[in-house]
Amino acid sequence: MNIEPTNYTNLVSEIGNLLKKGREQAATSVNTILVHTYWLIGRYIVEFEQKGKEKATYGSELLERLSKDLTAVYGKGFSRSNLFYMRKLYISFPNSETLSHKLSWSHYFEILKAEQPLAIKFYTIQAEKDNWSVRELKRQMKSMLFHRLALSKDKKGILELAEKGQEIHKPQDILKDPYVLEFLNLPMQHQYLESELEKLL
C-alpha cells in the first residue's frame, strides 16, 4: 500500500480525533451509569429503612454493616461515607430523571455536602450550567457562593465574581462570609467596604 506522507498524517490525525471523541463518550457513559447505580443503591437503602412506612428511620448501624459486607464482596467504593452520600443522593433527587448527565459522582459527592436542599439544587444547576470541574465546584462551595447570594442584594455582582473565578481579597470587594456578619450582628446591605466595617465595629 502506497500512502503519501501528507495523507498519512491526516489519517493519523483523524484516527486520533476519533479515539479522543470515543474515549470522552465512554467516560461520560460510565459516569452516567455510575451516578444512576449509586442513586439506585441509595433508593434501596432508604426503602429498606422505611420498611413500608412513609418516613425512614435513619440508622448509621445499617450503613456500617452494609459498608463492611459490600466491601468484602465488591471491593472499594462502599465506605460508610460513600453509602451515606448515595442515600442522600436519592433523598435529594427522588426522581432519577432530574440527575444531570454532565455531572460525575465526584461532583455529586461534593454537592451533597451542602446542608440545605436549596444549596444542593443551586450548586447542581450552577455546576452544570457553568461546566465546573470538581475543583472549581469545591472552590465555589468553600467561598460560600450560595450563602453570599442568599444574603446579598447584589446577586448579579456576586455571580459575576464567581464566574470570573475571583476570590474576594481586597477591602473594596464584597465581604464574603455571611457568618462573620451574623457574628458581628451587622445588618445585611448591598455591600460592605473595609472603612464601613471599621465604623460599625
N, C-alpha and C positions, 0 to 999 in steps of 0.2 A: 504494500500500500504506500503510495507516494503522497505525503502530506506536506504542503508548503508551510514554512515556519510561521508566517502571519496567520494563516488559517488555523494552524495547530494551537497557537497562542490563544486565539479566540475560542477554540474548542475547550481548552483547559479552563479559561475564564468562565465560559457558560456552564460547564460542569460544576465548577466551584460555586457559582451563584445558585445553581440548582440544589447542591448539597447544603449550602448555608440556609436556604429557604426551607428545605425539608427538615433540617435539624431544629430550626426555630418552631416550625409547626408541630413537630414531635414533642418538643419541650412544653409548648402551650397545651397540647392534648394531655400530656402526662400531668401537668399542674391542674388542669380542669378535672381530670379523673381523681386525682389525689384529694382535692378540696371536696368534691362530691362524696367520695368514700368516707372522708373524715366527718362530713356532715351527717351521713347515714349512721356512722358509729355513734355520734352524739345523739342522734334520734333514738337509737336502740337503748342507749344508757338512760335517757330521760323516760322513755316508755317503760323500761324495767323499773325505774324508781317510782313511777306513778302507779304501777300495778292496777291499771284500770280507773284510777281516780283522775280528776281534772287537774289537780296540782301535785307536783312531785315533792317528796321529802328528800332533800339532798343529803347524801351521806358520803363523807370522804373515805370511809372504810371500803365502800364499793370500788372507788377509783384505785385505792391502794391494792386491793385484791386483783382487780382487772389488770392493772399495770404489771403485777408480778406474773400472772398467768399468761397474758398475751405476749409479754417479753420472752418468757420461757419457750413459747411455741413459735412466735413470729419474729423474734429479734428486736432490734432497736426501733424507736419511734413511738413507744407506748408508755412513756413515763407518766407519772401521775399528773404532772402539769399539762402534758400534751392531751391526755384524756379529758382533763378539766376544760381545756380550750375547745376540744371537739364538742363537748357537751354545751359549752357556751355558744359555739357557732350555731348549733341547731336552735337553741333558745333565742338567739339574736336574729336569726334568719329562718323562721319556721317554714317558709316557702323556699325550696331549693332554687326555684327559678329566679329569685332575687340575688343570688350569688353572682359575682362578677367573674367572667371568664378571663378578664385581664389581670386579675389579682391572684398571686400564688398563695400557698398555705403560709409561707413566711409573712406575707402581707397581713393575712387574717390573724395570724398568731399575735402580731404587734397590735393590730386594730382592736382585738378583743381584750387587750389590757386596759382599755378605757372603761371606766366605771359606768358611765351614763349611756343608755341606749341611743340618745340623740348624738352623743360624741361618736359612738360606733358608726352610726349611719353617716355622719358628717365626714369622718376620715375615710370611710369606704368610697363615698362619692368623690371626694377630692383626689384620693389616690388613683382612682380610675380615670377621672376627667383630666387630671394633670400628668398622668403617666408616671407617678412617683416610683422610684426604686424603693426597696425596703429601707435602705439607708436614709433616703430623703423623708420617707414616712416617719421613721424614728425621730429624725431631726425636727420635723413639724410637730410631732406629738410632744417631744421634750420642750419645745418652745411654747407649748400650751396654746396652739393656734385656735382651737375650738373655744377655749375659755376666754381668750383675748377677744375673739369675735363676739362672743355672747355678752361681754361686759362693755364693749366699745360702741360708741356712737359712730365711729369712723370705720365701719366694716369694710368698705372698699379699700381704704388705706391699709388696713391690716392684711387684706388678701393680696394687695399689690406687694407688700413687704414679703409675704410668704412666697409668692410666685417668683420674685426676684431672687429668692434664696438668701435673703438677708437676715441675719440675727440683729437684734437691736442692741447696739453697743454705745451709741452717743447719747448725751443728755437731751439733745433735740428730738430724739426718737420717742415713740410712744413707750410708756412703761409696760413691760411685757408680762409681768407676773401679777395676776389679779389677787392672789393670796396675800401679797405684800400690801396691796390697797386695803383689803379687808382687815388685815392685822393692824394696820395703822389707822383704821377706821376713817379712811378717806372716801369721799363721795366719788361715784363714777362720773367721769366727764369725758369730753371729746378726746383730750389727750393731756398728759402732764409733761411739763418741761422741768428740768432739774431745779431751776430757780423757783418755780411754783411749789414744788415739793418741799424745798427748804423753808419757804414761808409758812406752809401748812404744818410742818413739823416743829 
